[in-house]
Amino acid sequence: MNLEKGGTCGKCGICLTVCPVFKVLKEEQASPRARIQLIKAFTDNKLTSSPLLKELVSKCLMCGNCGAICPSGVDHESQFMEMRSRLSKQQGERLEIKGLVYLLAREQRLRLAAGVARLGQEILPDSFQRTHDLGNIPIRKYPRLNRKPFRKTVPEINPPKGKPRGTVLYFTGCATNHLYSETGEATLHLLTSMGYTVIIPQKQTCCSIPMLLHGGEAQAQQNIQQNIDCLHQQDVEAIIVDCPTCGAALKNKFPAMMRKYDREDGPAMEVSAKVVDLMSFVYERLDQLDRKKTATKLTGQKPVTYHTPCHLKNNFTSAARVLETIPEIEYHPAADSTACCGGGGTFFYEYPEVSAKMGRSKIENARKTGAKIWLTDCPVCRLNLSGQLDDGDTITMMHPAMYLAKLLDV
């Protein structure tokens, strides 16, 4: 483990100002600065592996805020990920987390598990779903899983509508494929209506971030290689992602992991160079949107607000730019629109109390905007925030692609 990787921590504490977990707990041991020092002590054999050390290092959203602001250029994320992986192997993981890593390692396992989970959603008594939680979210508030995986419902090659402008690949991610098919449908309609041929590689699989965060580096290798193989096509303009976490994985982690696996990183670097978030892609091509019906369509339209996912904020262009640029949209920014919601992959499940405090603040500020539609790109942010809304709330959460597709009548 290389502590000097990306710079040396000067203990300045600037990272404390952007760390969501530290802001809630107000404890030095919960800060990025402290984690770096713990890792250094462990690396120097001054600290031994223990359950407490694992908890301190793991109680992190892996949002990337600390690395983005660090004046010394410390690569916090890589160090945290490597240390978490090592401690997972030494101290073990909760059975359900180990099960998640096992399922994500093979698409057929995940498909089977999603089918079983969907059956459970249908047969579990409503009384049980109302009185039991998963993490900080009642079971009844979890979205229904797709009846069929999204990629099984659409062709691999989808021609453009109208004048052809180019070809893009679409990396759907696990959430769109198994949970939010409506996001995939809206993304596909939006891109084809803009004039793009959209290729949806059927052999794509999990981006592997959940595995990498929980000691599954070996299990992730096949997934990463498989994704690179099916995405590495030279004749496409871009590789589109609707999930910023998947995008960050393809853009930043795939090249790094291929080097770690002692494999050629050239194809991964070429994939990385073409990865772009959907709303970033749309923002750069707003002139390609057919907005003739927008003004009429927006008559009586409900006001909208937006939550910026951390991985999007630190890697791509926020969809807020699109909302701000289309003057007919009644966009009401929330006071903390760029603050972390506390979802963080499995964080909301592993540390529900901390996550709930972040979520409650976000929800209260969203209510204050008066908006009835709340947009966010990240499926975990969407699941976490919608799951914490009160039954009396009149806010509907959706991906920006769904809002634009309906708005532009595509």
Secondary structure by P-SEA (a helix, b strand, c coil): cccccccccccccccccccccccccccccccaaaaaaaaaaaaaccccccaaaaaaaaccccccccccccccccaaaaaaaaaaaaaaaaccccaaaaaaaaaaccaaaaaaaaaaaaaaaacccaaaaacccccccccccccccccccccccccccccccccccbbbbbbcccccccccaaaaaaaaaaaaaaccbbbbcccccccaaaaaaccccccaaaaaaaaaaaaccccccccccccaaaaaaacccaaaaaaaacccaaaaaaaaaacccaaaaaaaccccccccccccccccccbbbbbbccccccccccaaaaaaaccccccccccccccccccccccccccaaaaaaaaaaaaaaaaaacccbbbbccaaaaaaaaaaccccccbbbbcaaaaaaaaacc
